[in-house]
Amino acid sequence: VQLQASGGGLAQAGGSLRLVCAASGGTFTGRTFRGLTVAWFRQSPGKERDFVAVTGRGGMTAYADSVKGRFTISRDNAKNTVYLQMNSLKPEDTAVYYCAADFGVITSSLRVSRQYDYWGQGTQVTVSS
């Protein structure tokens, strides 16, 4: 599985951005994508990679407390794509955002980065005050 993250950029505080994570693979099909758990993580310079949001099978979603109510994760299984709509952006949201995916993440480990085998290249989000 290959992941391509895009949509980052520069936004003002209070603004919005939408990140896109597109999945592809040699034997990848829409049916297979439906079985993927896909998450977004973010990392600022000198800090650890932190969980942001996740979408799993059956429409399950979960969010970090710091983004709850501001960010929305969604997926289009027909397009093998996951979106992260980021509203009411804050300067502390500035980071490189990575999408990650795996077929076998257990519920108790959804927020753990090392549980994900597939990673996109990252997209920079910068929020100015």
Secondary structure as the mmCIF struct_conf table of DSSP 4:
data_model
#
loop_
_struct_conf.conf_type_id
_struct_conf.id
_struct_conf.beg_label_comp_id
_struct_conf.beg_label_asym_id
_struct_conf.beg_label_seq_id
_struct_conf.end_label_comp_id
_struct_conf.end_label_asym_id
_struct_conf.end_label_seq_id
STRN STRN1 GLN A 2 SER A 6
STRN STRN2 GLY A 9 GLN A 12
TURN_TY1_P TURN_TY1_P1 ALA A 13 GLY A 14
STRN STRN3 LEU A 17 SER A 24
TURN_TY1_P TURN_TY1_P2 GLY A 26 THR A 27
HELX_RH_AL_P HELX_RH_AL_P1 GLY A 30 ARG A 34
TURN_TY1_P TURN_TY1_P3 GLY A 35 GLY A 35
STRN STRN4 THR A 37 GLN A 43
TURN_TY1_P TURN_TY1_P4 PRO A 45 GLY A 46
BEND BEND1 LYS A 47 LYS A 47
STRN STRN5 ASP A 50 THR A 55
HELX_RH_3T_P HELX_RH_3T_P1 ARG A 57 GLY A 59
STRN STRN6 THR A 61 TYR A 63
TURN_TY1_P TURN_TY1_P5 ASP A 65 ARG A 70
STRN STRN7 PHE A 71 ASP A 76
HELX_RH_3T_P HELX_RH_3T_P2 ASN A 77 LYS A 79
TURN_TY1_P TURN_TY1_P6 ASN A 80 ASN A 80
STRN STRN8 THR A 81 MET A 86
BEND BEND2 SER A 88 SER A 88
HELX_RH_3T_P HELX_RH_3T_P3 PRO A 91 ASP A 93
STRN STRN9 ALA A 95 ASP A 102
BEND BEND3 PHE A 103 PHE A 103
HELX_RH_3T_P HELX_RH_3T_P4 THR A 107 SER A 109
TURN_TY1_P TURN_TY1_P7 LEU A 110 ARG A 111
HELX_RH_3T_P HELX_RH_3T_P5 SER A 113 GLN A 115
STRN STRN10 TYR A 118 TRP A 119
STRN STRN11 THR A 123 SER A 128
#
